[in-house]
């Protein structure tokens, strides 16, 4: 999140709550970008370890406030097993 706070272009893509958005060029209105509902497990069919899926899905959260810190990520059970 610190990187986003220091970014010069952050305001173009994230709200103050770090929700992803874009400006519609035709209407000039804000459109929130909501990721398509899909399962990481479906995308990673070859690798089906539930702990790995949990580890990666936490790291891939769009909102930085929802992601673990590096220290927290290093304590994930998948890395410790």
N, C-alpha and C positions, 0 to 999 in steps of 0.2 A: 504494500500500500504506500510505503514511503516513496517508492519510485513514481507512482501515479501522482502523488502530491507535488513532487518536484517537476513533473513533466510539463513541457511547454504546450503540448497539444491535448492534455487530459480533458480540458473543458469541452473540447469538440466531440468527445466520445462518451464521457461519463458524467452523470449528475453528481451533485455534492454527496449523495449517498452511495456513489460508485455503481449506479445502475447504468448499463450500457444503453446508448441511444444514438439515433441519427436524425438529421434534419431532412425531411422530404423536400427534394428540390422543386417539385411541382407546386406543393401547397405551402412550403416554408414552415411546416409544423413539425413538432417533435414527435418522433415515433420510437417507442421503447423497443429494443431488440430482445425478444424472448427466444431463447434457444429452442429448437425443435425437440420435442420429447423423444428421446431415444435412450437406449440403455447402453452404457459402456460395456456391459457384459455381452450384449448382442454384437457390438462393434469388435470386440476382442474374442471372438468365438474360439480361436486357437488356444488362448490362455484363459482358463476358467477358474483360477484360484480366487476364491471369494475375498481373501485378505488383500490380494494384489488389486483386485477391482476396487475395493474400498479405499485403499491407499491412493491409487491414481485418480479416482473420482473426486476425492477431497482436494487434491492438488489442482484439478482442472476447473474448480469453481470460478465462474466469471467474476463475481464480486470478491475483491481481495479481502474484505472483512470476513468472508466465509471460509477462506483458505487457512490451513494451519501455517504457523510460522515454520521456518526451517528447523528450529529446535523441536517443535511439536511433531513435525513430519518424521524426524529421525527417531522418534520414540514410538512410531507406529508398529503394531504387532507384526506386520508383514516383514519389516526390516529386522526386527528382533528375533524372528523365528528361524 
